[in-house]
């Protein structure tokens, strides 16, 4: 009998380390975290602070061209935490699904 977990993701994830600004909606302090991987539907990142499962987050990050099928884009996301892993030397591992994802306008230079 196999003990492997079935894959529940409906989209491919991209393994990429990117900075992400995370602001919990419970009023906790904003922080900078780093992604492990992400897809068009969700994100896994490492946080120095513990974030509880079920928390609502606001995040700002750059989606890579592998996700947008074109150019990198700044986005502001609303997300729900679905899993938290205990500290592994890189902080706490946090998996979240995107509830809303808004592309931010480019600022001309």
N, C-alpha and C positions, 0 to 999 in steps of 0.2 A: 504494500500500500504506500503510495507516494505522499510525502508530507509537504510538498511544495505548495506555496500560495498561488492562486490564480491571479493573473494580471487583470486589474480592474480599470486601468487607464484606457480611454478611448482614443487618445492622441499620443503621438510620439513625444517623448521628453528630450530635451537638449541638456546635456551635461555642460554646465558653464558656471564659472565663478564670477558673479557680478555684484556690485554693491546695491543694496536696496534699503531705502529709508522706511522704517516700520514705526507706525504710531498706533498703539492699541486704543480702541474707542472707549476703554474704561478709565481713561485719564492718565494712564501710566506714561512715563517719559518716552519721548521719541528716541529711536536708536538707529544706528547703522548696522545692518546685518549683511551676510554674504550668501548668495544662492549656491546650492549644490547642483540643482537641476530645475528646469521649469518647462512648462508646455503652455499651450493656449488656454488651458483650463485650470492650471494650478502651479504651485511652487513648493519647493523644499528649500529651506534656508537654515543657517545656523545663527543662533542668537545668544548673546552673553547673559541675557535675562530670561528667566522662566516665563513662558507664556502658556496659559492654560488652554486645554482643549475646549472648543466651543467659543473661544474669544473671537471678537470681530476686530479686524485690522484695516487700516488704511495704509497703502504702500505706494511708493514712487520708485520706479526703476526704468531701465532701458531694456526693451525687448530686442533680442538679437534678430538679424535678418532670417535666421533659420525658423523663427516662430512667425514672423510677419510676412514671409515669402517676398521679401523686397528689401527695404531699408530698415536700419535700426530705428526704433521709435520710443520716445519717452511716453510712459503711461502712468496714470494714477489708478490704482485698483482698490476695490473693496473686497475683502476676503474673509473667509471663515476658517478657523483652525480645526483640522480634522484629526491630527495626531501630533503628539509631542514625545520625543525620545529623550531619555536622561542624558546628561552631559557626557560627551565622549572625548573630552580634551579640546573640542572645537566649540564648546558651549552646548546649548540645547538644540536639538534638531526639531524643526517645526515644519509640518506639512499643512498646506492650506489650499482651499479651492477658491478660485476667483468667482465672486458673486456679480461683480461689475468691473469693467475695464474700460477706461476712457483714454483715448489718445490725446496727448497734450500738444498744443500748437507749437510749431518751431518758432524760435525767436531769431529774426534776421540779424546778422552781424555786420 
